[in-house]
Amino acid sequence: MAIDILTLENRYIDSCRRHGVLPNATILSSFFKAEVKKSNQEPCILEILIDDLKDIDFAPLFEICMNIDTSEIEAVDVRNESPCVLSGEYALSVMRAIKQKLRVVELHDVSFAKDFVRDISQGLTCQVLTLRSWRFRKLSLMGEFMHMHTLNLDFSSSLTGFEEDCFNCMPNLMCLSMCETRISNLWTTVAALSKLPSLVELRFQYWQYCNDEGTSFTSSSGKSDATADFSLLDRVPFIGESCIDTRELTDLNISVEDPLRNFYSFDEEVMNHDVQSMVEDSSDDSEIELTNHHHRDWLAGVFPRWNLQMPLQSENEEQSSRDYFTGNSVDVSMKYMSCHASPICQEKHYREFITASLPKLKSLDNLPIRNIDKERATGIFSQYFEYLPYRWKSKESVLSILHKREIKSGRIKAQSSKRSPSHPSGTSQHFYTRSLSAAKLGSSTWPLLHPLSLSGFELDKGFRPRQFEYHPSDSSLMVFGTLDGEVVVINHESEHIVSYIPSLGAMNSVLGLCWLKKYPSKLIAGSDNGSLKLYDINHTPRKITGLYGNSGCVTFDEFDQLTSVHVNSTDELFLASGYSRNVALYDINSGKRLQVFTDMHRGHINVVKFANHSPSIFATSSFDQDVKMWDLRQKPIHPCFIASSSRGNVMVCFSPDDQYILASAVDNEVRQFLAVDGRLHLVFDIAPTESSQNYTRSYYMNGRDYIISGSCDEQIVRICCAQTGRRLRDISLEGKTLGSSMFVQSLRGDPFRDFHMSVLAAYMRPGSKSEIVKINLLASSGHANDDSDDHPVCPSNIMGA
């Protein structure tokens, strides 16, 4: 026979007596309220408010919780509303002692230790878990949450993403809310959420209805309430509550096998023609029941009734529906406003990307998803995004591809012949390489990020990199220049220093670096104080000794306020540009400055680049918004052509085959022009941040198949197809500690390895160091970027490339 509430309360008092503590008034009040509910024939729910509990209250409460499983208590909710005195270990023990009758765990602004977050991630038996305003950077709920159907993480403003296996053990999670977090990456978010087979409602922001008189909220009856308390404007209703009361969350009789019963269960007044048209427009496999609206199961609370205030259209009103969801309709934009949006909502085509990638979703940001919305999302996704590289349509395992190569599958050959090449190199010779790349990249949404950690020097030296370049012919070498004027050549594979050149007071920040191609041991280095030198690494010391002679070094005439240097394809000449409208031409063999070309632009010239194959052709980019092509054979007085951006140009580069030039302007404006005549070929669809200081840099990767782009105010590296402009992937850069997101100072594609790159990462935190991070998109590691404790500062964002 089940233990009644009064007996349970008496046992609690006896236990307190045995342990020599006074019964806690909050616990006694909870028993009283449960008894009242029982007498009123309401569900018998015990609410444990842990705010007023202390460690001395733990032992008696724990003993009673062990007996709840055999009592007439139907469910237990554990909540807090203010910082707790009770230790996290004791609080978690209480929750686990309740076992299967644990219904809701609702913890706000808790100051528990990190161990508590780690321990709670090992699993709970609750149906609803709310962790609002918690300070964790990555969600890592690795344990079993088999009964949980609702997870609320609103206002966790430090949350930036998910561990790769975060949602592996939540088969019944249906509703997830993450308003006002720092989540921004569409790809890792979708990859994590795709492991939730039951997810039907997702929220990263809250669309709020505004009537003619101002902001309107929805009462628990589902009707707009003009008398609602407007102080609620800055709070978001829990998933699992009406806008007024969070305690209507769950019906005790819910079965996880019946997830969509009474999907839109609400009062009779709201069941009108608009709602019926919405239901008819739902996907064919929906199991929606509107007849038994008097029986409220928990899902009627989980899906906010507020949603139903939306204007709904039938299928033949497709255009107005599109206007509604894209914000093109003036009517709708006046009636709805986004509240508490996470950064992911600002990504272009965010709603369409999520809708197309998670086809089982029924509601996104408390707006329903209908068939016409899914169709439109599929079209938008195909137009602006690449599912897999090189236009692969479906994932395939590496083993399968290797097997087909061995048996020389006729089907593969047929597919290969049908695919249009991405450029004239043809697809047949690269078919298997690209197939393997598509397979590996498709299985590694969280790429391997590896900060370079250098060894091989005697002094305890901490470098501050400011610029770097891969070697053009030795796949293992890289050179970087520092903010202190040092030039360091490293083997980036073994992470050993090959050559070290100290500044000796002669240089400031190294902003220009360029290897010679025919003389692979030589490189040009230029600093912001105008110093220009040629070094031969075969004649420089390998270790940091503090000694360095002039052997193997050539000094050129200075170029004031230098920002860029570049050597031509024959290693005979190099150019320098800087904070002026002039460009200087130098002869490498003689060590002399040959000429200064004046007034080439109306603004200062940040970057100058020679073509990769034509020794007399070069391009300049300026903050006057122009990119100009020049030919030394024509004594560059007039440019070959001028191509323009709408903002100041930060840099320009040629594609490896010189067919295109890539111009990067301030705040994510990236354009590709034909190198032959400057005609615009492609504008890459990257959302601006509206910051005039967001300096953007872009380079080619995988030959000229893809471009990589990053900006100094953002922690994202974007990868786009260079032929179509479609976005393949975004890579988020993060450090180890809380709030330590990286920002892109510079970046380069690895010229020897497909889908490899390096990024010079910087932080806004003063007094910390930048670092070079190697990224391998074909390998997966959800933890590789958590190994660094440094927090580099973001200096001189505007200078160089």
N, C-alpha and C positions, 0 to 999 in steps of 0.2 A: 504494500500500500504506500502511495506517495506521501512524503512528509509534508504536512501542511505548513503554511507560512508562520503561524503562531508558534508552532513547535520549533521551527527553524530559528525564529527570533530568540526563543528561550535558550536554545543551544548556543547561540551567539553570546548571550549574556553570561551563561555558565562558563563558556570558553574565556571570556574576558576576565572573569573572576579567577579562573585557574592561572591565567598569565599575569595577574596582578595589574590589570589596566582597566580604566573606565570604559564602558561601552561608548563608541563614537556616535555622537548625535546624528551625524549625516547617515550612518548606516541604519540607525533606528528609524529615522525618517523614511528611508527607502523601504524598509519592511512595512511601515504604516501605509505608505502610498500603494504598495503592492496589494495589501489586504483590502484597501478601499476599491481598487480596480476589480479585485475578485468579487467583492460584495455587489458591485455594479454590473457584474457579468461581462466585464471587459477583459481583454487578454491580460494575463497575470505576468507583468513584466517587472523585473527588479532593476532599478537604475542605481548604479554605483558611481557617485560623483567623487573622484579621487582628489579634488582640490584640497579638501580639509583633512585628508588622511596623513598620518605620520607613520614613521617606521614602527613605532610601538603598537600601532593598530593592525599591523600585518598578520601576526600569528592567529588571532581569533578569526579574522576575516578569511584567511586562507583555509582554515578548518571548515568554516561554513560553506565556502565555495566548492570544496571537495564533495559536499553533500547535496549540492543543488541539482545534480544530475538525477537524483532519486526523489526530488521534491516536486510539489505542484507548481513551482515557478516554471513558467513556460519559456522564458527567455531572459537574458541579462544584457543590459547595455552599460558599457563602461565609458565614462566621459570625463573631460576636464574643461574648465572654462577660464582658468587662471594658472600661473606657474605653480608647480607641485613641490611639496616638501617630501612626499613619499619617494623613496629611491626607485630608479627604473627597474632594478632587479626584482624588487618586491611587487611593483605594479604588473610586470610581465608574468610573474608567478601566479598572481591572482587571476589574470586573464586565462592562463592555460589551465588553471584548476577548474574553471567553469566548464571546460570541454565543449560538447556539442551545443549547449544552450547559450553560448556566447553569440549574441546577435549583432550588436553595433559596438565598435571601438572608435571613439571620436576624441582625438587628442589635438589641442590647439596650442601653438606657441610654447611648446614644452621645452624646458631647459634640461632635459635628461642628458646624460653623458652619451658620447658616441657609441659606447658599448650597447646602449639601449636600442639605438637605430640598427646596429648590426644584429642584435639578438631578435628584434621583432621581425627582421627580414627573413628569419629562419622559418616563419610560418605561424598562422593563427587559424582558429576554426570559425572566426566571425563571418557573417554575411556581408557586412558593410564596414569598411575601414576608411577613416577620415584622418589624414595627417595634414592639417592646414598650417601654413606659415612655419614649416619646419625648415631647418638649414642643412640640407644635404644637397650635394652637387650632382650626383648621379644616382638614379633609382636602381636599387639592387635588391629586389625582393626575390631571392633565390629559393626560399623554402616553399612549402606547400600551403596554398590558400585555396583548397579544393571547394569550399563552400562560399567563397566570396563572390558576390555579384556586382558590388559597387565599390569603387575606389575613388576617393576625393583627395587631391593634392593641391587644391587652390591656394594661392598666395605663398607657395613655397618658392620664394623669389631667388633662391640660389640654385634651383634645379635646372640643369642645362641639358640633360639627356639621360640615356638608359644604358645599363650594362647589357651586353649582348643576349644573355640568357634570363633577362629580368622577368619575363612573363611566361616562362616555360611551364609553371605549375599553377596556372589560374584558368582551368578549362571552362569555368562558369562565369567568368567576369563579363558582365554585359554593359556596364556603365562606367565611364572613366572621365574625370574632370581635372583639367590642369590649367585653369585660368591664372593669369598673372604669374607665370613661371618664366624662366629664361630659355625655354626650349625653342630652338630655331631651325634645326636641321630636318628637312622633309624626309630625307632618305633613311636616316637611322631611326627616326620616329616611326615611319611606316614599317620598316623591317622589324622593329620591336613589337609593334601593335599587331602585325600580321600573325603573331603566334597566339593571339587570343581568338579562339574559334567562335566564341559566343558574343563578341563585342558588337553591340548595336547602337549605342549612344556614346558620342565622344564630344568633348568640349575643351577648346583652348581659349574661348572668349564667350561673352554672354551678350547676345543681341537683346537690347532693351527697347520696349515699345514706348513711344512717346505720342500721346494724344495731342489734340489741338491746344490744350491748356498746359502742356508740359509733360514730364516723365510720368509714366503710369506703371503700376505694379499689378500683379494678379493676385487676387485673394485665393484662399484655399478652396473656394467654390469654383474657381476657374474663370471668374468674371473680372473684368477690369474694375478696380476699386479706386475711385477718385479721392477717397479719404485715406488712402494708404499712407503710412509713415514715410516721408521722403528722406528721413535720415538713413533709410535702408539703401539709398542710392549707391553708396560705396561698399556694399557687401553683395556677394554673389550667393544666390540660393544654392544649397547643397544639391548635387545630384541625389535624388532620393528624398526630396522634401518639396513641399509647396513653397512659395516665396515667403510664407509667414512662419511655418512651424517645421522644424527639422525632425520632429519625433514621429511623423506619420510615415516613416521611411519604409518599413517592412511589415508585411503581413506574415504572421507566424506559420501559416499553412502553405507558404510558397514551396513549390517543387521546382527544382532546377531543370526538370524534364519538361516544364511547361512555361518557357521563358517569355512568350509573347502573348499570353492570355491577358485580355483587357489592356492592350498596348496603349490605347487612348481612352481609358475609363475615366469619366468625369460626369458632372451634373447634367441633368436633363436639358437645361437651358442651352448648353453649349453644343448639344448634339444636333447640329443643323446641317443644311445642305453643303456648306463649305467643307465641313469635316468629312462628310460622306464622299465628296469628290476627291479629297485627299487620300482616303482609304482606297478608293477605286484606282487611284494613280500609283499606288504602292507597287512594289515588285511582285511578280506572280507567286513567289514562294513564301510570301508573308502569311502568317497565321494570325490574323487580327480579328478579334471578336468584340463587337460593340453592344451586343444585346443585353448582357447581364451587368448593367452599369451599377446596380445596387450592391453587388459583391465586389468590394475593393481589394484586389490583391496588391502586393507590394509594388508592382510595376507601375500602378497608377500614380504612385508617389515618385518612383524613380525617374520617370519621364515627366519633366515639369509641365504642368497643365498650361503654364504660360505660353508654351509653344503654340497652342491652339488659337491664339489671338492673331496669328499671321493671316494675311490675305492669301487665299489659295485659288489657283486657276485650274481649269480643266486642260486636257491634252491639246485642244485646239487653240489654246491661248499661249502657245509655246514662247512667242516673243516676249510677252509681258512677264512670263515666268523667268526667262533669261535675264530680263532687266532687273527683276527682283533680286536674284541671287548675285548678280554682278554689280549691283548698286547703280545701274544706269537710270533707273526709274526715279524721277525727282520725288514722286509721291512717297515711295518707300524710304528713300534716304532721309526724308523729313520725319518719318514715323519711327524709324529704328536707328539706334546707335550702338556701336560696339563698346562694351565695358570690360575692363580688366583683361585685355587681350595679351596673350603671350607673343613674343617676337615672330614665331612661326606664322602667325596670321598675316604678317606684313609681306611675306614672300609672294611674288607674283604667281597667280593661278593656284594659290594655296588650297582653296576649297575643291577645285577640280582635281588636283593631284591626290588629295586625301580620298575623295570620292572614288576615283578610278582605281586607286591602289588597295582600298579596303571595301570591296563590293558588298559586303554583308551589312555595312552601316545603314541604319535607318534614320539617324539624326546626327547632325554635325553642328555644334555651337547653337543648340536648341532650335535649329531649323530642320524640318524634315527633308529627307532625300527621296526624290521620286524618280520614276523611270526616265522622264525627259531630262532630269538633272544628271543621271548616270550616263545617258547617251551623250549629252553635251560634254561631260567630264572626260569621257573616252576620247572624243575628238580633240579637245584641248590638250590632253596628255600627249596624243600622237603628234600634235603640231609643235609643241614646245619642249618635249622631253624625250630622251632616249631611254628605253627600258634596259637595254644592254648595249655594249659598244658594237660598232660596225653594223648596226641595224639588225642585230640578232633579235628574233622575236620571242624566243623561249629559252629558259635555262636548260643546260645540258651538262652532265658531269664530265670531268676531265677524263675519267676512265672510259666513258662511252666514246668520247672523241678519239682517244688513242686507239681504242679497239677498232673503230671505223677506219682509221688511217691504216691500221695493219691489214685489214681485209679489203682495203681500197673500195669502200662502199660505193656502189653505183648511185645510190640515193644522194650521198654527199656530193658527188661529182655533178649531179644534175642540179642540186641546189646552188652549187658554186657557180655554175654557168649562167644561172638565172639572175643571180644577184648583180646589181649594177655596182661598178667599182666606185669607191669614194674618191679616187683620183686616178690619173692615167697609169699608175704603177701596176694596175690590174689586181684582181683578187685571187687568181689561181695560185700564184707563188706564195701568197701570204695567207691562204685560206686556213690552214691548220693552226698557224701562229695566232691568227685572229680568233679562231674558234676557241683555242685554249685560253686566250685572254678574256673572252666573253664569259667562259665558264668560270674562271677563277674570280673575275671581278663580280660576277653575279652571286657568288657565294661568300663574298667578303665585304659586306656593307660597312663594317667597322674596319678600315684599313690599318695596316701596321704603321704606327708612328714611332720613330726612333730618334731621339735627340742625340746628336753626336757628342761623344764623351772622349776627349783626346788624352792620349798618353804618349810617353816617349820623350818627356822633357824633365830636366832636373829640378827646376824651380817650381814652387807652388804658384803657378801662373793661371789667372783667370782671364780669358780673352773676352773682348766685347766686340763681336763681329758686326760689321756695318755693310759689307758687300761681299759677294762670292761669285765664283764662276767654275763650272765643270771644265776639265781639260778636254780639248777637242779630239784627241787621238788616244789618250790613255784613260781607259774606263775607270781606273781606280783613283785618279787624282782630282783634287779640287783645291782651289786657292781661295782664301778669304782675307779681306783687309779689315782692320779694326778701327774703332773710334780713337784709339791711341796711336794710330799711324803705323802699326805693325802689318807686315805681310806674312801670311802663314800658308805654306803648302802642305796639304795633308793627304794621306791615303784614307779616303772615307770608308773604304771597305774594312780595313784593319783598325782604323781609328788611331793611326800613328802619325806623328809629325814627320814630314819629309824634309822640309826646309823652313827655317825661321829667320825673318829679316826684321830687326828692331827698328823703331822710328829714329832713335838717337837725336830726338828733338827737331829733326828736319821735316817731319810730316805731322799733320793733324789727322782728321778723319779720312780714311781711304774710301773714296767714292767711286773711283774708276779702276777697273781691272780688265785686262784682255790678254789672253794667251796668243802667242804667235803659232801659226799652223805648220810652217815648214821647219821651224826651229822649236821643237816641242819643249825644250828646257827653258825657254825664254818667255817673259811676260812684261807687259807695261802696267805700271801702277801710278795712279794720280790721286792727289789729296786735295782737300778743300782749301788749303793755303796756296795752291798753285803748283806744288812740287810735282814733277813728272820724271819718272825713272824707269829704265829697262833693267831687269834682273835676269841673271842666268842661275837657275836653282842648282845647277851642277857646281857652282862656285860659291854657294852660301852654306852656312852651317846647318846641320840637322837638328841640333839641340839649342835650347835657350841658354846662351852663355853670357849674354850682355856684351859680347865682342862681335864686331862685324867690320870688315874692311871694305874697300872700294872695288875689290876684284870682282869682275863679272857684272859691274854696274855702269850704266850710261845715264848721265843726267842731261835732261833737255831744258830749254828755256821755259820758264814758268808760264802758266796760264792762270790768271787770277780767278779766284772763286770757282774753281773747276768742279764740275758735276759728272762728266762723262768722258771716257776715252774709247776709241775703237780702231782696230788694225784692219787693213784691207786684206783681200784674199791672197795676195802675193807676198805679204810680209815686208813690203817696201815702204809703206806709208801708214801713218795713223793720224786721226783727227781728235781734237779736244774741244769741248764746249763747256759752258758754265753760266753763271749769272750775268750774262751779257747777250747782246744780239750778234756776237761774232763767233766764228769757228776758226781754229788754227790748224794748219796742215804741217806735219813733221815728216822728215825723211829719217827712217830708222837706221839706214846704213851710215849716213854721215853724222847723225845726231843733231841736225840743224832744223830750225823752224823755217819752212819754205815760204809760207804765206799766211796772212790773216785775212779771212773773208769777212768783211764788215757788213753790218745791217742786213743780215740774211732774214731776219724776222722783225716784227714790231715789238716782241717781248723777248724775255731771256730764253735761251735754248737749253732745255734741261738734258736732252739726250741726242746724240748723233750716232748713226750706225752706217757702216759700209755694207754693201750687198755681200752675200756669201760667195758669189762666183764672179762678179764683175768688179775688177779692182778700182774702177774710176767712178762707180755709182755709189752715192750715199744719200741718206735721208736724215732730216732734222725734224724734231718735234719741239713745239714752243707753247708757252702759256698764252700766246696770242690766238690760240685755238686752231692754228694751222700746222699741217704736216707737209713738208716740201721735199721733193726729189730733185737731186742735183747730179751733174756730170762734170767731173774734173776736166774732161777733154774740151768742154765748152767754156772753160774759165768761168766758174759759177758766178755769173752776175744775175742771170735770170733762171729760175727753177724750171725743170722739165715739166712739172705740174704742181699744183697745190690742191691738197685735200683738207677739208675742214671738219672740225668737231663743234659741238655747241658749247663746250667748256674748254678750259685750258688743258693742253695735252701734257701728260706726265712723261710718256715715253713712246717709242716706236721701235719696231724690229721687223726684219725680213723673215719670211718663211724659209725653211732650209733650202728649198729649190728656187727661191727668189721670185716666185709667181705672185706672191701677195706681200703687202705690208700690213702690220697689225698696229693700230694706234689706240692707246689707252689714255682717256681723258679723266679729269677729276670726277669722282663719285660714280664709278661703275659704268661710264660711257665707253664701250669698247667697240671699235669698228674695224672691219677688214676691207682694204682697198686692193684693186688690181695694180700690180707694180708696173705694168706696161704703160698705163695712162692715168692712173689715179681714180678710176671709176669706183664708186661704192659697190662692194660685193655683198657685204653682210653687216647688219647691226645686231649685236648680241643682246638678248633680252634680259638684262640684269637690273634689278630694282635699285634705284638710287636711295641714298639715306638722307638726302637734302642737306648734306654737310659740305661746305666749300673746302674743308681740310681733309676730305676723304680721298687721299691720293691713291690711284689705282694703277696696278702694273699687271701686264699680261704677256705671256710667252707661249710658244708652240710646244707641243708634246707629241710623242710618237710620230716624228717627222712633222708633217703639217696636217695630221689627221684631227688633232684636238688642240684646243687652247686651254691654258690654265690662267685664272685671273684672281687676284686678291687685292685688298685695300687696307690701308693702314688704320682705319677706324673699325675694322670688322675682323672677326675670328674665323671667317669662312674662306676656303679656297674653292672656287667654282670651276668645273670642268665642262666644256662645251664642245660639240662637234664643229670643226672649222669649216665644214662644207654646208651644213644646214643651220647651225646656230643652236640646235637643240641641246638642252642641258642634260648631261649624263649623270653627274653626281656633285654633291657639295661635301667638302671635307671640313669638319669642325676641329679647330685647334684648341686644346685645353691643357693647362698645367695640373699639378697634383692637388694643390690646396684650394680651399673654398674661395671662389671669386677670382680665380687666376686664369681667366681666358686669355688666349694668345691673340695677337694681332699681326697681320701680314706686313712685314717690312719690305721683303723682296722674295722672289721665287724663281726657280728655273726647272724646266723639264730635263730629266736625265737623257742625254743624247744617245745612250747605249742600251737603255732598258725601257721597254714599253710600259706605260702606266706606273712609272717611277718619277719622283720629283724631289726637290729639296726646297724648304721654305725657311727664310730668315724670319724667325718669330720674335716678337717684342711684346712687352707688357707696359701698361701705364704706371705701374708701381715704381716710384722713384728709387734710385739707388740700386736697382737690380740689373741683371745682365741678360742680353739677348742670346739666342741660341739658334743653331741650324738644325732643323728637324727633317730627317729623311722620311719620305712617305712612299709606301709600297701598296698600291691599290689592289694588287693580286694576292696579298696575304692578309689574313684577318687576325686582329688582336684587339679585344675590347679594353685591354689594360695597359697597352704598350706606352701610351702617352701619360701615364700616371706616375712616372718614375722620376720626374724632375721637380726639385723644390725651388728652383730659381724663378725669379719674377722679373724678367728683363724690362727695361724702360724703352719707350718708343721714340728715339731721337731722330732729328733731321729727316722727317718723313718725306719732305718735298724733294730731296736731292737724290740724283742718280736714278738708276733703274734697278 
